[in-house]
């Protein structure tokens, strides 16, 4: 867990549960599995949960762990935060017992000064859990939570919240990487939205185009490309479609990152606007036809010193790394957030 995080759409991460199993192609290069298999492989919260295969790709092995020493951490944070819940696992992974989810939700309900951002690839299980008697199970736990910090919420108010409505400071979301994932996870999330929950989508890593028709019930959409050594490129049209759809429905949109790769025209636009790097060719500032063809894109890659690859759809991508590729989509930084209703 961390009181600070470089993730652009949250303030802190909270990992009372760690471990998972691959659910779909969006898990193939999971950063949490990589961390558990490398730098944190001997940490008590991660030991034995992941391994590196012969291809150098980290995989969770399906085991999960409840880190009881971290359960009360948000209750000790004085300043209200947006908190990414179970960032290194999946709260609704099938191997996570309902009793563990109850423990996490009890802290989230009691720590109502914060906003809790939950993401899952198991939308159906999330919908089933909140269709059950979860509120009674959580209410029964509240009296037993005795954090040492004075910043915990009132048990009386937490019980009233459970009795009279849904906790507005808990956001339920799904991760979507392509159309197949979107089709699989939409109904479960839509059911939760109909019950009154605030719902959202993380379209990251974007690995294919998505038709967002039928998703107008969500309150927020975050999109981004994939990072890491084995990352796949992310086409600008996929993110433009998400951005433009959000604009039509008045849904806040946040573009998180390009990731490991950036498309040629996106990089040219950034370089062409920069006061530090201007593209000159044959003694004059370069003004190529757009979109860049393979020859011009290759010349630009060589000029800037970036390795590149051409794709059959006519696009070219440069490998820069997450920090260097940035997060400008068509020259604009998108930082949309829903309002933080429900935060005390």
C-alpha positions as CSV (number, residue, x, y, z in Angstrom):
1,X,0.0,0.0,0.0
2,X,1.1,3.5,-0.6
3,X,0.0,7.0,0.6
4,X,1.4,8.3,-2.7
5,X,1.3,6.9,-6.2
6,X,2.3,7.9,-9.7
7,X,-1.1,6.7,-11.0
8,X,-2.7,9.8,-12.6
9,X,-6.2,9.1,-11.6
10,X,-5.8,8.4,-7.9
11,X,-4.0,9.6,-4.8
12,X,-3.1,6.4,-3.0
13,X,-3.2,2.6,-3.3
14,X,-4.5,0.2,-0.7
15,X,-3.7,-3.5,-0.9
16,X,-5.4,-5.4,1.9
17,X,-5.6,-8.3,-0.5
18,X,-2.9,-9.4,-2.9
19,X,-2.7,-12.1,-5.6
20,X,-4.9,-13.0,-8.5
21,X,-5.1,-15.1,-11.7
22,X,-5.1,-14.1,-15.4
23,X,-8.6,-13.3,-16.5
24,X,-8.2,-12.1,-20.1
25,X,-5.6,-10.7,-22.5
26,X,-5.5,-7.4,-20.6
27,X,-3.7,-9.3,-17.7
28,X,-0.9,-10.7,-19.9
29,X,1.6,-8.1,-18.9
30,X,0.3,-7.3,-15.4
31,X,2.5,-4.8,-13.6
32,X,1.3,-6.1,-10.2
33,X,2.4,-9.7,-11.1
34,X,5.7,-8.4,-12.3
35,X,6.2,-6.5,-9.0
36,X,5.3,-9.6,-7.0
37,X,7.7,-11.8,-9.0
38,X,10.6,-9.4,-8.9
39,X,11.2,-6.6,-6.4
40,X,8.7,-7.7,-3.8
41,X,9.0,-11.5,-4.3
42,X,10.3,-11.9,-0.7
43,X,7.9,-9.5,0.9
44,X,5.3,-11.3,3.2
45,X,2.4,-9.7,1.2
46,X,3.7,-11.1,-2.1
47,X,5.9,-14.1,-1.4
48,X,4.8,-17.2,-3.4
49,X,2.0,-15.4,-5.3
50,X,3.7,-14.9,-8.7
51,X,6.6,-16.2,-10.8
52,X,8.5,-15.2,-13.9
53,X,8.1,-17.6,-16.9
54,X,10.8,-18.6,-19.4
55,X,9.8,-15.7,-21.7
56,X,10.4,-13.2,-18.9
57,X,6.7,-12.5,-18.3
58,X,5.4,-12.5,-14.7
59,X,2.2,-14.4,-13.9
60,X,0.1,-14.6,-10.7
61,X,-0.4,-18.3,-9.7
62,X,-4.0,-18.0,-8.4
63,X,-3.2,-17.8,-4.7
64,X,-4.4,-14.9,-2.7
65,X,-3.5,-13.3,0.7
66,X,-5.3,-11.2,3.2
67,X,-2.9,-8.6,4.6
68,X,-4.6,-7.9,7.9
69,X,-2.0,-5.5,9.0
70,X,-3.0,-3.1,6.2
71,X,-6.8,-3.3,6.6
72,X,-7.1,-0.2,8.8
73,X,-4.6,2.0,6.9
74,X,-7.1,4.3,5.2
75,X,-8.6,5.0,8.6
76,X,-5.3,6.6,9.7
77,X,-5.1,9.0,6.8
78,X,-6.2,12.4,7.9
79,X,-6.4,14.1,4.5
80,X,-9.3,12.9,2.2
81,X,-7.9,10.9,-0.7
82,X,-9.0,9.0,-3.7
83,X,-7.9,5.4,-3.0
84,X,-7.4,2.6,-5.6
85,X,-8.6,-0.5,-3.7
86,X,-6.6,-3.8,-4.2
87,X,-4.4,-2.3,-6.8
88,X,-2.2,-5.5,-6.8
89,X,-5.0,-8.0,-7.2
90,X,-8.7,-8.1,-7.9
91,X,-11.2,-7.7,-5.0
92,X,-13.7,-9.9,-6.8
93,X,-11.4,-12.6,-8.0
94,X,-13.2,-15.9,-7.5
95,X,-10.7,-17.1,-4.9
96,X,-11.2,-14.1,-2.6
97,X,-13.8,-15.2,0.1
98,X,-16.8,-13.0,0.6
99,X,-15.7,-12.6,4.2
100,X,-12.5,-10.8,3.0
101,X,-14.5,-8.5,0.8
102,X,-16.7,-7.7,3.8
103,X,-13.6,-6.7,5.8
104,X,-12.5,-4.4,3.0
105,X,-16.0,-2.9,2.5
106,X,-16.3,-2.3,6.3
107,X,-13.2,-0.1,6.3
108,X,-14.4,1.7,3.1
109,X,-17.8,2.4,4.7
110,X,-16.3,3.5,8.0
111,X,-13.6,5.6,6.3
112,X,-16.1,7.7,4.5
113,X,-13.9,10.8,4.3
114,X,-12.1,9.1,1.4
115,X,-13.2,8.1,-2.1
116,X,-12.6,4.4,-2.9
117,X,-12.0,3.4,-6.5
118,X,-12.6,-0.3,-7.1
119,X,-11.7,-2.0,-10.4
120,X,-12.4,-5.6,-11.4
121,X,-12.4,-7.9,-14.4
122,X,-15.1,-10.0,-12.7
123,X,-18.1,-7.8,-13.1
124,X,-20.6,-10.6,-12.6
125,X,-19.2,-11.5,-9.3
126,X,-19.1,-7.9,-8.2
127,X,-22.8,-7.5,-9.1
128,X,-23.7,-10.8,-7.3
129,X,-21.9,-9.7,-4.1
130,X,-23.7,-6.3,-4.0
131,X,-27.0,-8.0,-4.8
132,X,-26.6,-10.1,-1.6
133,X,-26.8,-9.3,2.1
134,X,-23.4,-7.5,2.1
135,X,-24.7,-4.4,4.0
136,X,-25.7,-6.6,7.0
137,X,-22.4,-8.4,6.9
138,X,-20.5,-5.2,6.8
139,X,-22.6,-3.5,9.5
140,X,-21.8,-6.5,11.9
141,X,-18.1,-5.8,11.5
142,X,-18.1,-2.1,12.3
143,X,-18.0,-2.3,16.1
144,X,-14.9,-4.5,16.0
145,X,-12.8,-2.1,14.0
146,X,-10.7,-0.1,16.5
147,X,-8.1,1.9,14.6
148,X,-5.8,3.9,16.8
149,X,-6.1,7.0,14.7
150,X,-8.8,9.7,15.5
151,X,-9.6,10.0,11.8
152,X,-11.9,6.9,11.6
153,X,-15.5,7.7,10.9
154,X,-18.5,7.4,13.2
155,X,-19.9,3.9,13.5
156,X,-23.3,5.4,13.9
157,X,-23.1,7.4,10.7
158,X,-21.6,4.4,8.8
159,X,-24.6,2.2,9.9
160,X,-27.0,4.9,8.9
161,X,-25.3,5.1,5.5
162,X,-25.8,1.3,5.0
163,X,-29.4,1.5,6.1
164,X,-30.5,4.5,4.0
165,X,-28.6,4.3,0.8
166,X,-25.5,3.3,-1.0
167,X,-22.1,4.7,0.0
168,X,-21.5,7.4,-2.6
169,X,-17.8,7.5,-1.8
170,X,-17.4,4.0,-3.2
171,X,-17.0,3.8,-7.0
172,X,-17.4,0.4,-8.7
173,X,-15.6,0.0,-12.0
174,X,-14.4,-2.6,-14.6
175,X,-11.2,-2.9,-16.6
176,X,-11.8,-3.2,-20.3
177,X,-9.1,-3.9,-22.9
178,X,-11.0,-4.7,-26.1
179,X,-14.5,-5.4,-27.5
180,X,-14.7,-8.9,-26.1
181,X,-13.9,-7.7,-22.6
182,X,-16.4,-4.8,-22.9
183,X,-19.2,-7.1,-24.0
184,X,-18.4,-9.5,-21.2
185,X,-18.3,-6.9,-18.4
186,X,-20.9,-4.4,-19.4
187,X,-24.1,-6.1,-18.1
188,X,-22.7,-6.7,-14.6
189,X,-21.7,-3.1,-14.3
190,X,-24.9,-1.8,-15.8
191,X,-26.9,-3.8,-13.1
192,X,-24.9,-2.0,-10.4
193,X,-25.6,1.4,-12.0
194,X,-29.3,0.6,-12.0
195,X,-29.1,-0.1,-8.3
196,X,-27.7,3.4,-7.8
197,X,-23.9,2.8,-7.6
198,X,-21.5,5.2,-9.2
199,X,-19.8,3.2,-11.9
200,X,-16.7,3.8,-14.1
201,X,-14.4,2.1,-16.6
202,X,-10.6,1.8,-17.0
203,X,-9.9,1.2,-20.7
204,X,-6.3,0.3,-20.0
205,X,-4.4,-1.3,-21.4
206,X,-6.3,-0.5,-24.6
207,X,-5.5,-3.4,-26.9
208,X,-8.3,-3.0,-29.4
209,X,-11.2,-0.8,-30.5
210,X,-14.3,-0.7,-28.4
211,X,-17.8,0.4,-29.4
212,X,-19.1,2.3,-26.3
213,X,-22.8,2.1,-27.3
214,X,-24.8,1.1,-24.3
215,X,-22.3,2.4,-21.7
216,X,-23.9,5.8,-21.0
217,X,-24.7,4.7,-17.4
218,X,-21.1,5.2,-16.4
219,X,-19.8,8.3,-14.5
220,X,-16.2,8.3,-15.7
221,X,-13.9,6.7,-18.3
222,X,-10.1,6.5,-18.1
223,X,-8.1,5.2,-21.1
224,X,-4.5,4.5,-21.7
225,X,-1.9,2.4,-23.5
226,X,0.2,-0.5,-22.2
227,X,3.6,0.0,-20.5
228,X,6.4,-2.4,-19.8
229,X,8.9,-4.5,-21.8
230,X,6.2,-6.7,-23.5
231,X,3.7,-3.9,-24.1
232,X,1.7,-3.7,-27.3
233,X,1.1,-0.3,-29.1
234,X,-2.2,1.5,-28.7
235,X,-3.9,3.1,-31.7
236,X,-4.9,6.8,-31.3
237,X,-8.3,6.1,-33.0
238,X,-9.3,3.8,-30.0
239,X,-8.7,6.6,-27.5
240,X,-10.3,9.2,-29.8
241,X,-13.4,7.1,-30.0
242,X,-13.6,6.9,-26.2
243,X,-12.9,10.6,-25.9
244,X,-15.5,11.6,-28.5
245,X,-18.2,9.3,-27.0
246,X,-17.6,10.8,-23.6
247,X,-18.1,14.3,-25.0
248,X,-21.4,13.3,-26.5
249,X,-22.7,12.0,-23.2
250,X,-21.1,14.5,-20.9
251,X,-19.0,11.9,-19.2
252,X,-15.6,13.0,-17.8
253,X,-12.7,11.5,-19.7
254,X,-9.1,11.1,-18.5
255,X,-6.3,10.0,-20.9
256,X,-3.7,8.3,-18.6
257,X,-0.8,7.5,-20.9
258,X,0.5,6.2,-24.2
259,X,2.6,3.7,-22.4
260,X,5.6,2.1,-24.0
261,X,4.7,3.1,-27.6
262,X,3.5,6.3,-29.3
263,X,2.1,6.6,-32.8
264,X,4.1,8.6,-35.4
265,X,1.7,11.5,-35.9
266,X,1.2,11.9,-32.1
267,X,4.9,12.2,-31.7
268,X,5.4,14.5,-34.6
269,X,2.6,16.8,-33.2
270,X,4.3,16.9,-29.9
271,X,7.8,17.6,-31.4
272,X,6.4,20.2,-33.8
273,X,4.8,22.2,-31.0
274,X,7.8,22.0,-28.7
275,X,10.2,24.9,-28.2
276,X,12.9,22.5,-27.4
277,X,12.7,20.1,-30.3
278,X,11.9,21.3,-33.8
279,X,12.1,18.9,-36.8
280,X,14.3,20.2,-39.6
281,X,15.0,18.4,-42.8
282,X,17.1,19.6,-45.8
283,X,17.7,23.0,-44.2
284,X,14.1,23.9,-43.5
285,X,11.5,23.2,-40.8
286,X,9.8,20.0,-41.9
287,X,6.1,20.1,-42.8
288,X,5.2,16.6,-44.1
289,X,1.9,15.4,-45.4
290,X,-0.3,13.8,-42.7
291,X,-0.7,11.1,-41.7
292,X,2.9,10.3,-42.0
293,X,3.7,7.5,-44.5
294,X,6.2,4.8,-43.7
295,X,9.1,6.6,-45.3
296,X,8.5,9.8,-43.4
297,X,7.8,8.0,-40.2
298,X,11.0,6.1,-40.5
299,X,13.0,9.3,-41.2
300,X,11.4,10.9,-38.1
301,X,12.3,7.9,-35.9
302,X,15.9,8.0,-37.1
303,X,16.0,11.8,-36.7
304,X,14.8,11.6,-33.1
305,X,16.7,8.5,-32.3
306,X,13.7,6.3,-31.5
307,X,13.3,2.6,-32.5
308,X,10.1,2.1,-34.5
309,X,7.9,-0.6,-36.1
310,X,5.5,-0.3,-39.1
311,X,2.0,-1.9,-38.9
312,X,-0.1,-3.3,-41.7
313,X,-2.8,-0.6,-41.2
314,X,-0.3,2.1,-42.3
315,X,0.6,3.3,-38.8
316,X,4.1,3.5,-37.3
317,X,4.9,3.4,-33.6
318,X,8.0,4.5,-31.7
319,X,9.2,2.8,-28.6
320,X,9.9,5.5,-26.0
321,X,8.8,4.2,-22.5
322,X,5.9,5.4,-20.5
323,X,7.6,8.5,-19.0
324,X,8.8,9.8,-22.4
325,X,5.7,9.0,-24.5
326,X,3.6,11.2,-22.2
327,X,-0.2,11.6,-22.1
328,X,-1.1,14.1,-24.7
329,X,-3.9,12.9,-27.1
330,X,-3.9,15.0,-30.2
331,X,-1.9,17.6,-28.4
332,X,-4.3,17.9,-25.4
333,X,-4.0,16.6,-21.8
334,X,-7.3,15.2,-20.7
335,X,-7.9,15.2,-17.0
336,X,-11.6,14.7,-16.5
337,X,-12.9,13.6,-13.1
338,X,-16.4,13.1,-11.8
339,X,-17.2,15.3,-8.8
340,X,-16.3,13.8,-5.5
341,X,-19.8,13.6,-4.0
342,X,-19.8,11.5,-0.9
343,X,-16.5,12.6,0.3
344,X,-16.7,14.3,3.8
